[in-house]
């Protein structure tokens, strides 16, 4: 009996020891992962500081184009214990979703036309335009093809409209009539900035150029982007001269060759920690400030 008792006690001690060691290893690994994640975030914030410095060092703020230093990017670079990379994009080269609730009626109508063009480019029902306006505006009265709280509350997983301007374009995924495939098509052509921002024709991609006028086809826009001067246009009139026969009288004031909003994307990896970090910069003549940060998706 004594021998059996000793064996039982020894077995219990062994089981307890293995369990304690196993839990300790898990805690050590969890702590290491947290440390790696924190270090990755610190490195990403360092890349953010690089982006701010590059934008601040741009002496010619009268024109922004894809040949400037901010557009070059930071290639994957090894640092002690990990890797960093980063790049900066001009957000005013994209269509601003929040322009659909601007108080400027001329810009509002122009923005509706542009967004419908982008929806058509991505084979999305243009009625999504009114659904998006209902999502953004402050009232609860749906437009003819719109959708307000009663529609969203009737869904299997109910939610309510924001009734506020967007902070991130990814919020568009919540708007009725749009799926992930449609959003992926739109993603590189849209942004969510302060209402009233102008489109920078020096950095606008093909779909956005085509959306500037009903008279510009995708083929026209592709040819324009390929032939666009490497240092961009010095003024809007120089850009407009490229499209003979198009009436720009009600559109010119909503276009620009300079930008104030840029998106910095930082990638950092340390050990098991890896992060993609986005920073929305607002640049003025005095400084460059961060107005929005997100991890994972902009």
Residue pairs with C-beta under 8 A, 6 or more apart in sequence:
32 271
32 272
33 271
33 272
33 273
35 271
35 273
36 270
36 271
36 272
36 273
37 273
37 275
38 273
39 81
39 82
39 270
39 271
39 273
40 82
40 268
40 269
40 270
40 273
40 274
40 275
41 268
41 275
41 277
43 79
43 82
43 84
43 266
43 268
43 270
44 84
44 266
44 267
44 268
44 275
44 277
45 266
45 277
46 84
47 74
47 84
47 85
47 86
47 264
47 266
47 267
47 268
47 277
48 86
48 264
48 266
48 277
48 279
48 290
50 74
50 86
51 70
51 86
51 88
51 262
51 264
51 266
51 279
51 281
52 264
52 281
52 288
52 290
54 69
54 70
54 88
55 70
55 88
55 262
55 281
55 283
55 288
56 283
56 287
56 288
57 69
58 64
58 68
58 69
58 70
60 68
61 258
61 283
61 285
62 257
62 258
63 202
63 231
63 232
63 233
63 234
63 257
63 258
64 70
64 90
64 200
64 202
64 203
64 232
64 257
64 258
64 259
65 71
65 202
65 203
65 229
65 230
65 231
65 232
65 233
65 257
66 202
66 203
66 230
66 232
67 230
67 231
67 232
70 88
70 262
71 88
71 90
73 85
73 86
73 87
73 88
74 84
74 85
74 86
74 87
75 85
76 83
76 84
76 85
76 267
77 83
77 84
77 85
81 270
81 271
82 268
82 269
82 270
82 271
82 273
83 267
83 268
83 269
84 266
84 267
84 268
84 269
85 266
85 267
85 268
86 264
86 265
86 266
86 267
87 264
87 265
88 262
88 263
88 264
88 265
88 281
89 262
89 263
89 265
90 200
90 203
90 259
90 261
90 262
91 191
91 193
91 259
91 261
91 262
91 263
91 280
92 191
92 193
92 197
92 198
92 199
92 200
92 203
92 256
92 259
92 260
92 261
93 199
93 200
93 202
93 203
93 204
93 205
93 208
93 259
94 188
94 189
94 190
94 191
94 199
94 204
94 205
94 208
95 111
95 114
95 115
95 118
95 189
95 190
95 191
95 199
95 208
95 211
96 111
96 190
96 191
96 192
96 193
96 195
96 197
96 199
97 115
97 132
97 136
97 166
97 169
97 172
97 190
97 191
97 192
98 136
98 165
98 166
98 192
98 193
98 194
98 195
99 107
99 108
99 111
99 195
99 196
99 197
100 108
100 111
100 112
100 115
100 129
100 132
100 133
100 136
101 108
101 133
101 136
101 137
101 165
101 195
102 108
102 111
102 195
102 196
103 195
104 196
106 250
106 253
106 254
107 196
107 254
110 250
110 251
110 254
112 129
112 133
113 211
113 214
114 208
114 211
114 212
115 129
115 132
115 211
116 126
116 129
117 210
117 211
117 214
118 186
118 189
118 190
118 207
118 208
118 211
119 125
119 126
119 128
119 129
119 186
120 126
121 185
121 207
121 210
121 211
121 218
122 182
122 185
122 186
123 182
123 185
124 177
124 178
124 182
124 185
124 186
125 177
127 145
127 177
128 175
128 176
128 177
128 178
130 143
130 144
130 145
130 146
131 145
131 146
131 147
131 175
131 176
131 177
132 172
132 175
133 143
133 146
134 142
134 143
134 146
134 147
134 148
134 161
135 147
135 161
135 162
135 163
135 174
135 175
136 162
136 163
136 164
136 165
136 166
137 163
138 163
138 164
139 163
140 148
140 149
140 161
140 163
141 148
142 148
142 150
142 151
147 161
147 175
147 176
147 177
148 161
149 160
149 161
151 176
152 158
152 159
152 160
152 161
152 176
153 159
153 160
159 174
162 171
162 174
165 192
165 195
166 172
166 192
167 192
167 292
168 192
168 292
168 294
168 297
168 298
169 186
169 187
169 190
169 191
169 192
169 298
170 183
170 297
170 298
171 192
172 178
172 183
172 186
172 190
173 180
173 183
188 205
189 205
189 207
189 208
191 261
191 263
193 261
194 261
197 260
197 261
198 254
198 255
198 256
199 208
199 212
199 254
199 255
199 256
200 256
200 257
200 258
200 259
201 209
201 212
201 233
201 236
201 239
201 255
201 256
201 257
202 228
202 232
202 233
202 239
202 257
203 232
203 259
204 212
205 225
206 218
206 221
206 222
206 225
207 218
207 221
209 216
209 221
209 224
209 225
210 216
210 217
210 218
210 220
210 221
212 251
212 255
213 243
213 246
213 248
213 251
215 243
215 245
215 246
216 224
216 243
216 246
220 243
224 242
224 243
232 257
233 239
233 257
234 257
235 257
236 252
236 255
236 256
236 257
237 252
239 255
239 257
240 246
240 248
240 252
240 255
259 283
260 282
260 283
260 284
261 280
261 281
261 282
261 283
262 280
262 281
262 283
263 278
263 279
263 280
263 281
263 298
264 278
264 279
264 280
264 281
265 276
265 277
265 278
265 279
265 298
266 275
266 276
266 277
266 278
266 279
267 274
267 275
267 276
267 277
268 274
268 275
268 277
269 275
275 295
276 295
276 296
277 293
277 294
277 295
278 292
278 293
278 294
278 295
278 297
278 298
279 290
279 292
279 293
280 290
280 291
280 292
280 293
280 298
281 288
281 289
281 290
281 291
282 288
282 289
282 290
282 291
